[in-house]
Amino acid sequence: MRGRRVLITGASGFIGGALARAMLERGARVSCPVRAGSERGDQLEREGARVERLGRIDAQTLRAFDDDPPEVVVHLAASGVRVDERATRDLMEGHARLTVDVVEAAARWGVERVVHAGSWSELAPPVDGEALTHASPIGPTSRYGVAKASATMWARQLAAERGVELVVARLFNVFGEGEAPGRLFAELIGGARSGQTPSLTSGRVVRDFVYVEDAAEALAEMAARGRGVGESDTLLVCSGVGVSVREVVEEVARQAEAPWLLEGLGARPDRADEPPRIVGDPGHTREVLGWGARVDVREAVRRMLARG
């Protein structure tokens, strides 16, 4: 990857920031469109990335990179990750429209590949708790899932029309340092440090948690490989291990010696659009990329607490 030009949308997010650092460590020339005033953008610039501060990412502002176009694009930018940011028009704008503009720009630049960040939420809920695979059918049950699925379908359609190689990285529950306030691990670790009890659901749902540094390595591998990543253009970024939210709460409470965290379980109702169990099968990704998640929840919690 040394010397290759990589553009990362969403680099001001915690996954995008981790990916940008991973690509810089590999010697890539990293470009990042970020919003004006982004502290993470300032940090990436100090670390050696080319940062363009844009009011928004769209077809016009992406022309800022025409003078030195990328060879690979990793598209992570999206809206609606937080539940309170899921107004219909915002989801449409921050997924389908944004993805169309990014893929069209990539085609103009003549890139080797676009890696598009999808989500498990695009898929139909599994039957009887079976693991989701790279071939699982589309069937979202939430507005966010619909937005992600529509963006993926637009990416595939335009990439096929423009002759752009596309890889869909279907992300599962990525967590780690730098995640937004309000997300599970951030809430728990914040509560452990402040002595406050967060308001939690029952904790019964089971999810496939992927540490952010592992996810960044998977995306970096997809970006680094030449043409012919595999028979499928869809690769799951998952651990293959199901962990309940209650188990996460118990682990943080144990390591942080913060038993009051457990008191928050059941303080608010479970969400109606949340499937009870979501776990991915990483076998196809391991076969194609040689990648597998290395950091489990216990070790990740230890790192997050140690890093302050």
N, C-alpha and C positions, 0 to 999 in steps of 0.2 A: 504493500500500500504506500510505501515511501514515495513522496513526491506527487502522488495523484491528488487531483482536485476533487474535494467532496463538499457538497452543499447540504447542510442539515437544517430543515425547517423545524421549529419547535425547540431550538437549542437553549432557549431560556427556561424551558421546563426541566424537571429533575431527571427524566430519562434522556432528553436531548442533551443536557449538560454533561451527563455521564458519558454519553456516546461521543460527544465532541472531544472530551478529554482522552477517551480511549483511542480515537482516531489520531489525535495529535501525538500520542505516545507511539503510534505506529508509523509516524513520519508523514502523515497525510497533510496536505494543504487544506485547511478547513475554513469554509465560509459559512456564516450564520446570519440570516436576516432575523433581527430581533426588534421588539418595540423600543421606542425612545425611552430612556430612563431605566432600562433593565439593568439591575445590579449584576445579574448573572452574565449578561452580555459584556459588562465591563470586565468581569473576571475572566471570561473566555478571551477577550482581547489581550489582557495581560499575559495569558498563557500561550498566545501566538496565533489565535484564530483571526480571520478577517471578519469583522462585524459590521454589518450595515444596519443602521437604526432607521427603521421604517415605521410610518404611522400604522400601516397594515400590510399584510402580504397579499398581493394580487397580481394580475397579469402585468400591470404597468410598473409597479415597484420592483418586480423581479428582474426587470431590464437593467437594474443596477449591476447585475452580474454578467451582462453581455460582454463586457470588455475582457473578462477573464473567466469564461464559462466553466462550470464543473464538468467532470467526467462521470461522476456518480451523484445521485440525489437520494437522500434519505428523508422521507416526508413523515414527520412526527407531529407537526402542528395541527391542533384541533381544538374545538370548544366542547364544553359540556362534561368534562371529566368530573366536575363537582355537580352534585344533584341540583343545587340552586342556580345552575347556569344552563338549564335545559329548556329554555323557551324555544318553541318550534322554529321560528325564523333564525335564531342564533345558531341552532343546530344545523340547519340547512346551509347557512352562510359559512359556518366554521368547519364543514365537512365536504359536502358535494362541491360547492363553488370553489372553495380553497383548493381542493384536490384537482379539479379541472384546470385551474390556473397553473398549478405546479407541474402537472404532467404536460400541459401544452408548452410551458417554458422549457421543460426538459427535452421535449422533442425539438424545439428550436435550437437548443444548445448541442444537440447530437450526442447526448449522454450514452454511456455504455449500459446503464441500468438505473432504474428507480426502485428503491426499497420503500414500500408503502406500509405504514403501521396500521394494521387492522386490529381487531379485538375478538375475544371469545364471545362477546355480547352480540356479535352478528349472527351467531349460530343458533339453531333450534336447540332447546333444552334436551339433554341426553335422556334416553329411556333407561329407567331403573338404575340411575347413577353410573351408567357406563362412561368411560373416558371419551372425551371429544378427540377427533383426529383431524388431520389435514384434509380429509375427504368428507367431513361432517357437513350436512346440508345447512344452507342459510335458512334462518327462521327466527329473527330477533323478537324479543318479548318486551322491549322497552324502547322509548324514544331514542335514547342514546344508541342502542343497538341498531335501530333503523337508520340513524344518521351514519354510523360506521359502515353498515352494509351498503348504503347508497354510494358512499365515497369509494368503497372498494370496487363496486360494479362500474362506476365511472372511470376509475383508474384502469381497470382491465379493458374496457371498451376503447378508451382513447389510446392506450398503449398499443393495442392491437392495430388500430387505424394508423398510428404514426410510426409503427415499427420500433417501438421502445421496449426493451426487455424489462419486465416487471416482476418483482418478487413481493408477495404479501406476507408480512411478518405478523402473525396473529398473536398479539400479546395477551397474556393472562394477567393475574393480579400482581403488577410490579410494585415494589415498595422499597423504601430505603431512605437514606439521608437526603434531605432536601425536598421531600414530598410535601405537598401543600397542607397547610393547617386544615383540620377537619377530616383528613384521611385517617384510617384506623391506627396505623403505627405512630403517626405524628401525634394523634390525640392521646394515645396511651403513654408514650414517653413524656409528652408534655405534662400529663397528669401525674406521672410518677415524680417528676422534678418539682412540680408546683404543690403537690399534696392535694390536688383537687381530683374529684371523682368524675370521669367523663360519662356522658349519657350514651348508653350502648343498647343495641338490640339484645335479643336473647342469646346470641352467639352460637345458635345451632347450625347456621349455614357453613358449608365446607367449601373452601376455595383452594386454588392452586397458586400459591404465593411464589413469586420469582424476585430474588434480590436484584436491585437496580444494576449493580455492576455485572452480574451474570447476563441480564437482559442487554446491556450495552455491548458485551462481548459477542452475543448472538447477532445483533444488528451489524456490528463491525465486520463479522465474518461474512454476512450476506453482502455487504458492500464491497468487500475485498475480493470475493471470488469473481473469476471471469465468467464469460457466458457458459451456460450449461450447468446451472446450479442443481439441476435434478429434473426428474420427470414432472414434478408438480411445481407450480409457481407459488404454492402456499406452504409456509413453514410455521409451526407452532413454537412460540417462545414460552415454554412452560416447564415445570419441574417434574410433573408426573406424580406428585405427592399431594394428597388432600389433607388440609389442616383446618379445623373448625375455628371460627372467630373466638369461641370460648377458650380454646387451647392457646391461641395467641395471647389473649388477655392473661391467662394463667402464667404463661412463660415470661411476659414482661413484668408481671407482679412479682414473680419469684426472683428474677434476676435483679430487679430494682429494689427489692424488699419494700414493695408498695401494695400491701394487701387490700387497700381501699379501692383499687381499680376494679376488683371483682364485684364491688357493691353497685357498680354502674350497669351490670348485665341485667337486661329486661326493663331498663328505665324508659325505653321508647319501643314502639312496635316494630316488628319485622316489616320490611318492605314487601308489598304484594307482587312486585315485578322481579323479585330475586329468586332464581331457581335454588333449591335446597343444596345441591351439590354440583360443583363445576370443577372438574379435573381434566387436564389434557394428557394426551399420550405423546411423549417427546421422541418416540422411536424413529419417525421419519426424519425429523430434524437432525437427530444424532447420526443417522445413516448418511444424510446429504452433507452436513457441515462438520461432523465430528464434534459437535457442541453438546454439552449437557450442563444443567445447573449444578453448581458446586457448593453454594452457600445455602444451608438450610435455615429455617426460621430461628432456631436456637442460636446459631452462630451469628446470624444477621442482627438479632437483638443485642447480643454481646457487643458487636461492633458499634451499633448505633448508640448504645449507652456509653461506651468508652470514648466516642468521638465528641461527646458533648453537644 
